[in-house]
């Protein structure tokens, strides 16, 4: 069994910064892609950023130039540095990891962490 535990959400003023972290633990052989999605009230869950095991990244257009995704493979941890935050970035942020375990390859999700951008 694999668990993803997120941290780092909170309330921040427009223009501020936050750093989210997500650590995977459990029966893990290796982790392929890791990433972040977000879901605002009444909206679907959308991609924010992903990063492969080799470090290749992909970002939603709305966050390019403001957010940076990174990972520490030794710690099975993915980070999301969010700068120049806007009210429209307010959402629950979910991390996801594609994990290679003993019975196959599975996608896991964290429980979500709230990010609120407001003055």
Short mmCIF file of the C-alpha atoms (twelve columns), coordinates in Angstrom:
data_MODEL
# 
_entry.id   MODEL 
# 
loop_
_atom_site.group_PDB 
_atom_site.id 
_atom_site.type_symbol 
_atom_site.label_atom_id 
_atom_site.label_alt_id 
_atom_site.label_comp_id 
_atom_site.label_asym_id 
_atom_site.label_seq_id 
_atom_site.Cartn_x 
_atom_site.Cartn_y 
_atom_site.Cartn_z 
_atom_site.pdbx_PDB_model_num 
ATOM 1   C CA . UNK A 1   0.000   0.000  0.000   1 
ATOM 2   C CA . UNK A 2   1.188   3.508  -0.860  1 
ATOM 3   C CA . UNK A 3   0.295   6.773  0.824   1 
ATOM 4   C CA . UNK A 4   0.848   10.341 -0.336  1 
ATOM 5   C CA . UNK A 5   0.980   13.000 2.363   1 
ATOM 6   C CA . UNK A 6   0.788   16.655 1.380   1 
ATOM 7   C CA . UNK A 7   1.726   19.754 3.348   1 
ATOM 8   C CA . UNK A 8   2.261   23.455 2.874   1 
ATOM 9   C CA . UNK A 9   -1.146  24.851 2.012   1 
ATOM 10  C CA . UNK A 10  -2.682  27.862 3.678   1 
ATOM 11  C CA . UNK A 11  -3.876  31.422 3.320   1 
ATOM 12  C CA . UNK A 12  -1.713  33.920 1.458   1 
ATOM 13  C CA . UNK A 13  -2.214  37.411 0.082   1 
ATOM 14  C CA . UNK A 14  -2.195  38.074 -3.668  1 
ATOM 15  C CA . UNK A 15  1.367   38.293 -4.903  1 
ATOM 16  C CA . UNK A 16  2.609   36.020 -2.143  1 
ATOM 17  C CA . UNK A 17  4.265   32.624 -2.251  1 
ATOM 18  C CA . UNK A 18  3.672   29.140 -0.919  1 
ATOM 19  C CA . UNK A 19  5.542   25.860 -1.218  1 
ATOM 20  C CA . UNK A 20  3.669   22.577 -1.272  1 
ATOM 21  C CA . UNK A 21  5.303   19.240 -0.510  1 
ATOM 22  C CA . UNK A 22  4.090   15.695 -1.054  1 
ATOM 23  C CA . UNK A 23  5.875   12.554 0.124   1 
ATOM 24  C CA . UNK A 24  5.074   9.035  -0.998  1 
ATOM 25  C CA . UNK A 25  5.625   6.120  1.360   1 
ATOM 26  C CA . UNK A 26  4.869   2.419  1.456   1 
ATOM 27  C CA . UNK A 27  5.598   -0.493 -0.869  1 
ATOM 28  C CA . UNK A 28  7.417   1.438  -3.588  1 
ATOM 29  C CA . UNK A 29  9.919   0.042  -6.060  1 
ATOM 30  C CA . UNK A 30  10.169  3.293  -7.984  1 
ATOM 31  C CA . UNK A 31  8.100   6.310  -8.963  1 
ATOM 32  C CA . UNK A 32  7.544   7.446  -12.519 1 
ATOM 33  C CA . UNK A 33  5.732   10.755 -12.957 1 
ATOM 34  C CA . UNK A 34  4.744   12.944 -10.027 1 
ATOM 35  C CA . UNK A 35  2.654   16.041 -10.133 1 
ATOM 36  C CA . UNK A 36  -0.005  18.396 -8.915  1 
ATOM 37  C CA . UNK A 37  -3.636  19.005 -9.820  1 
ATOM 38  C CA . UNK A 38  -6.087  21.481 -8.364  1 
ATOM 39  C CA . UNK A 39  -9.822  21.735 -7.976  1 
ATOM 40  C CA . UNK A 40  -11.685 24.947 -7.289  1 
ATOM 41  C CA . UNK A 41  -15.248 24.892 -5.895  1 
ATOM 42  C CA . UNK A 42  -17.726 23.849 -8.556  1 
ATOM 43  C CA . UNK A 43  -15.018 23.088 -11.106 1 
ATOM 44  C CA . UNK A 44  -13.269 19.997 -12.386 1 
ATOM 45  C CA . UNK A 45  -9.847  18.873 -11.231 1 
ATOM 46  C CA . UNK A 46  -7.227  20.351 -13.554 1 
ATOM 47  C CA . UNK A 47  -3.558  19.712 -14.180 1 
ATOM 48  C CA . UNK A 48  -1.145  22.192 -12.606 1 
ATOM 49  C CA . UNK A 49  2.282   20.652 -13.217 1 
ATOM 50  C CA . UNK A 50  3.988   17.300 -13.644 1 
ATOM 51  C CA . UNK A 51  7.562   16.067 -13.517 1 
ATOM 52  C CA . UNK A 52  9.023   12.799 -14.750 1 
ATOM 53  C CA . UNK A 53  11.624  10.715 -12.953 1 
ATOM 54  C CA . UNK A 54  14.184  12.228 -15.306 1 
ATOM 55  C CA . UNK A 55  13.162  15.775 -14.450 1 
ATOM 56  C CA . UNK A 56  11.129  16.748 -17.508 1 
ATOM 57  C CA . UNK A 57  8.343   19.138 -16.554 1 
ATOM 58  C CA . UNK A 58  4.971   20.174 -17.908 1 
ATOM 59  C CA . UNK A 59  2.851   23.125 -16.744 1 
ATOM 60  C CA . UNK A 60  -0.634  24.440 -17.260 1 
ATOM 61  C CA . UNK A 61  -0.529  27.681 -19.232 1 
ATOM 62  C CA . UNK A 62  -2.115  29.539 -16.325 1 
ATOM 63  C CA . UNK A 63  0.838   28.874 -14.009 1 
ATOM 64  C CA . UNK A 64  3.805   29.020 -16.389 1 
ATOM 65  C CA . UNK A 65  6.435   31.438 -15.141 1 
ATOM 66  C CA . UNK A 66  4.940   31.539 -11.632 1 
ATOM 67  C CA . UNK A 67  4.995   27.927 -10.408 1 
ATOM 68  C CA . UNK A 68  7.919   25.514 -10.326 1 
ATOM 69  C CA . UNK A 69  7.613   21.766 -9.817  1 
ATOM 70  C CA . UNK A 70  10.591  19.774 -8.563  1 
ATOM 71  C CA . UNK A 71  11.279  16.440 -6.914  1 
ATOM 72  C CA . UNK A 72  13.725  14.662 -4.666  1 
ATOM 73  C CA . UNK A 73  13.849  11.069 -5.870  1 
ATOM 74  C CA . UNK A 74  15.780  9.903  -2.812  1 
ATOM 75  C CA . UNK A 75  12.955  11.159 -0.592  1 
ATOM 76  C CA . UNK A 76  10.052  10.216 -2.915  1 
ATOM 77  C CA . UNK A 77  8.937   13.806 -2.594  1 
ATOM 78  C CA . UNK A 78  7.522   16.293 -5.064  1 
ATOM 79  C CA . UNK A 79  7.372   20.037 -4.462  1 
ATOM 80  C CA . UNK A 80  5.388   22.892 -5.942  1 
ATOM 81  C CA . UNK A 81  6.828   26.365 -5.465  1 
ATOM 82  C CA . UNK A 82  4.074   28.889 -6.119  1 
ATOM 83  C CA . UNK A 83  5.014   32.534 -6.600  1 
ATOM 84  C CA . UNK A 84  3.013   35.616 -7.595  1 
ATOM 85  C CA . UNK A 85  -0.147  33.934 -6.403  1 
ATOM 86  C CA . UNK A 86  -3.492  35.204 -7.659  1 
ATOM 87  C CA . UNK A 87  -7.000  34.820 -6.235  1 
ATOM 88  C CA . UNK A 88  -7.827  32.485 -9.122  1 
ATOM 89  C CA . UNK A 89  -5.172  30.082 -7.809  1 
ATOM 90  C CA . UNK A 90  -7.453  29.373 -4.850  1 
ATOM 91  C CA . UNK A 91  -8.264  25.655 -4.860  1 
ATOM 92  C CA . UNK A 92  -7.611  22.336 -3.196  1 
ATOM 93  C CA . UNK A 93  -4.292  21.081 -4.514  1 
ATOM 94  C CA . UNK A 94  -3.778  17.338 -4.936  1 
ATOM 95  C CA . UNK A 95  -0.508  15.566 -5.564  1 
ATOM 96  C CA . UNK A 96  -0.342  12.419 -7.628  1 
ATOM 97  C CA . UNK A 97  2.328   9.805  -8.249  1 
ATOM 98  C CA . UNK A 98  2.598   6.904  -10.661 1 
ATOM 99  C CA . UNK A 99  4.155   4.211  -8.512  1 
ATOM 100 C CA . UNK A 100 5.816   0.982  -9.579  1 
ATOM 101 C CA . UNK A 101 4.902   -1.512 -6.847  1 
ATOM 102 C CA . UNK A 102 5.284   -5.281 -6.516  1 
ATOM 103 C CA . UNK A 103 1.996   -6.046 -8.326  1 
ATOM 104 C CA . UNK A 104 2.146   -3.430 -11.055 1 
ATOM 105 C CA . UNK A 105 2.013   0.285  -11.796 1 
ATOM 106 C CA . UNK A 106 -0.610  2.392  -10.072 1 
ATOM 107 C CA . UNK A 107 -1.592  6.043  -9.769  1 
ATOM 108 C CA . UNK A 108 -2.062  7.343  -6.246  1 
ATOM 109 C CA . UNK A 109 -3.509  10.609 -4.976  1 
ATOM 110 C CA . UNK A 110 -2.958  12.646 -1.856  1 
ATOM 111 C CA . UNK A 111 -5.773  13.865 0.355   1 
ATOM 112 C CA . UNK A 112 -5.521  17.449 -0.881  1 
ATOM 113 C CA . UNK A 113 -4.352  20.667 0.721   1 
ATOM 114 C CA . UNK A 114 -6.248  23.955 0.613   1 
ATOM 115 C CA . UNK A 115 -4.615  27.010 -0.901  1 
ATOM 116 C CA . UNK A 116 -6.491  30.287 -0.466  1 
ATOM 117 C CA . UNK A 117 -5.268  33.512 -2.059  1 
ATOM 118 C CA . UNK A 118 -7.089  36.478 -0.613  1 
ATOM 119 C CA . UNK A 119 -6.463  39.895 0.856   1 
# 
